[in-house]
Amino acid sequence: MSRTLEEFNQIIDAEQFFEFFKLPYDANVVNVNRLHILQKFSQLIKQINANATELSEAEKLGKYRSALEQAYTLFLTSNSLEQKLFKVFNEKPQNLVLLTEIGAD
């Protein structure tokens, strides 16, 4: 049975993406990194959509499958602090002065 973009667009859970694409996954890895995997997957999908406008639905879904696999694999060897996918990881705290910012006069 072939899948469609319409079915893909109805998915709301990380596990459903893995099931849709018939990709094996470790539930513990997904539970710990769920938001980060989905964020990376979303970034990769945006790149695919921007760069591959002429793809058929099946080709696009194939690239989406590879993107999910890539996002998941990334968090098998890395973690959210290393990847810094969310804005909060990249913002400098407003009430913090780093030692490197203190000049020696």
C-alpha positions as CSV (number, residue, x, y, z in Angstrom):
1,M,0.0,0.0,0.0
2,S,1.5,3.3,-1.0
3,R,1.4,6.3,1.3
4,T,0.3,9.8,0.3
5,L,1.3,13.3,1.4
6,E,-2.2,13.8,2.6
7,E,-1.7,10.9,5.1
8,F,1.7,12.2,6.0
9,N,0.2,15.6,6.8
10,Q,-2.2,14.0,9.3
11,I,0.5,12.6,11.5
12,I,0.8,14.2,14.9
13,D,3.2,11.9,16.9
14,A,6.8,11.1,16.4
15,E,6.1,7.4,16.6
16,Q,3.5,7.7,13.9
17,F,6.2,9.1,11.5
18,F,8.3,6.1,12.1
19,E,5.4,3.7,11.6
20,F,4.3,5.6,8.4
21,F,7.8,5.2,6.9
22,K,8.2,1.7,8.4
23,L,11.4,2.7,10.1
24,P,12.7,0.8,13.2
25,Y,13.3,3.0,16.2
26,D,14.2,2.7,19.9
27,A,11.3,4.1,21.9
28,N,13.7,5.2,24.7
29,V,15.7,7.3,22.2
30,V,12.5,8.9,20.8
31,N,11.1,9.5,24.3
32,V,14.3,11.3,25.4
33,N,14.8,13.3,22.2
34,R,11.3,13.6,20.8
35,L,11.2,17.3,20.3
36,H,14.7,17.5,19.0
37,I,14.2,14.7,16.5
38,L,11.0,16.4,15.3
39,Q,12.7,19.8,15.1
40,K,15.6,18.5,13.0
41,F,13.1,16.5,10.8
42,S,11.1,19.7,10.3
43,Q,14.3,21.6,9.3
44,L,15.2,18.9,6.8
45,I,11.7,18.8,5.3
46,K,11.8,22.6,4.8
47,Q,15.1,22.1,2.9
48,I,13.7,19.4,0.8
49,N,10.6,21.4,-0.1
50,A,12.7,24.5,-0.9
51,N,15.2,22.6,-3.1
52,A,13.1,19.9,-4.7
53,T,10.0,21.5,-6.1
54,E,9.8,19.2,-9.1
55,L,9.6,15.9,-7.2
56,S,6.7,13.5,-7.5
57,E,4.8,12.7,-4.3
58,A,6.5,9.3,-4.0
59,E,10.0,10.9,-4.5
60,K,9.2,13.6,-1.9
61,L,8.0,11.0,0.6
62,G,11.2,9.0,0.0
63,K,13.3,12.1,0.8
64,Y,11.1,12.7,3.9
65,R,11.8,9.1,5.0
66,S,15.5,9.7,4.6
67,A,15.2,12.9,6.5
68,L,13.5,11.3,9.5
69,E,16.1,8.5,9.5
70,Q,18.9,11.2,9.5
71,A,17.2,13.2,12.3
72,Y,16.8,10.0,14.4
73,T,20.4,8.8,13.7
74,L,21.8,12.2,14.7
75,F,20.4,11.7,18.2
76,L,21.8,8.2,18.6
77,T,25.3,9.7,18.8
78,S,24.6,13.3,19.9
79,N,22.4,15.2,22.3
80,S,20.2,18.3,22.4
81,L,22.9,20.4,24.0
82,E,25.4,19.6,21.2
83,Q,22.8,20.2,18.4
84,K,21.3,23.5,19.8
85,L,18.2,23.2,17.5
86,F,16.0,25.5,19.6
87,K,16.4,29.2,20.1
88,V,16.8,28.9,23.9
89,F,20.1,27.0,23.4
90,N,21.6,29.8,21.3
91,E,20.5,32.9,23.3
92,K,22.9,34.5,25.8
93,P,21.3,34.9,29.2
94,Q,20.4,38.6,29.9
95,N,21.6,38.6,33.5
96,L,24.9,36.9,33.1
97,V,28.4,38.4,32.7
98,L,31.0,36.0,31.4
99,L,34.5,36.0,32.8
100,T,35.8,36.6,29.3
101,E,33.8,39.9,29.2
102,I,35.5,41.3,32.3
103,G,38.5,43.3,31.2
104,A,41.6,43.6,33.3
105,D,42.4,47.3,33.5
